[in-house]
C-alpha cells in the first residue's frame, strides 16, 4: 500500500511554508497531486513521487529565482 502525505506534511518535509507550497501549485509551477473529497473538504494526496518532484522544484527554483539588486541606499559621491 502506498503512503500518502498532506500538503502541510510535504511543506514541512521540503522546508518551505504551507502558503509557499500552495502558491507554487496555484501558479502551476508544480503539477497538482490527486485530490479526494472527505466530507465537504477537498484534500490533496501527495505520493513519494510528488514529494520528490516538489523537493526538486525547490532546489532548482531557488537557484534560478530573481535576486534583488541595488539594495540599500546609494553611496554618496565625494
C-alpha positions in Angstrom: 0.0 0.0 0.0 1.3 3.4 -1.0 2.0 6.1 1.6 0.3 9.5 1.1 1.1 12.8 2.6 -0.8 16.0 3.3 0.2 19.4 1.9 1.3 20.5 5.3 3.5 17.4 5.7 5.1 18.0 2.3 5.8 21.6 3.0 7.4 20.8 6.3 9.4 17.9 4.7 10.9 20.1 2.0 11.5 23.1 4.3 9.0 25.7 2.9 5.9 27.3 4.3 2.5 25.9 3.6 1.4 29.1 1.8 4.5 28.9 -0.3 3.7 25.4 -1.5 0.1 26.5 -2.2 1.4 29.5 -4.2 3.6 27.1 -6.3 0.5 25.0 -7.0 -1.8 27.9 -7.9 0.9 29.4 -10.2 1.2 26.0 -11.9 4.9 25.7 -11.1 4.1 22.3 -9.7 1.6 19.8 -11.0 -1.2 19.4 -8.5 -1.4 16.0 -6.9 -4.6 13.9 -6.8 -7.5 15.2 -4.8 -10.2 13.4 -2.9 -13.3 14.6 -1.2 -13.5 14.0 2.5 -16.8 15.2 3.8 -17.1 18.7 2.4 -13.4 19.2 2.1 -11.1 18.5 -0.8 -7.7 17.0 0.2 -4.6 16.6 -1.9 -2.9 13.3 -1.6 0.8 13.5 -2.2 2.8 10.4 -3.1 6.5 9.9 -2.7 7.0 10.8 -6.4 5.1 14.1 -5.9 7.2 14.8 -2.8 10.4 14.2 -4.8 9.1 16.5 -7.6 8.4 19.3 -5.1 11.8 18.9 -3.5 13.5 19.1 -6.9 11.4 22.2 -7.8 12.6 23.9 -4.6 16.2 23.0 -5.4 16.0 24.2 -9.0 13.7 27.2 -8.4 15.6 28.8 -5.6 18.8 28.7 -7.6 17.1 30.4 -10.5 14.9 32.9 -8.7 15.4 36.7 -9.1 17.7 38.4 -6.7 17.4 41.9 -5.5 20.0 44.3 -6.9 20.9 47.7 -5.7 19.8 47.1 -2.1 20.2 49.8 0.4 20.8 53.5 -0.1 23.0 54.7 -2.9 26.6 55.6 -1.9 27.4 59.2 -1.6 30.0 60.5 -4.1 32.9 62.6 -2.8 
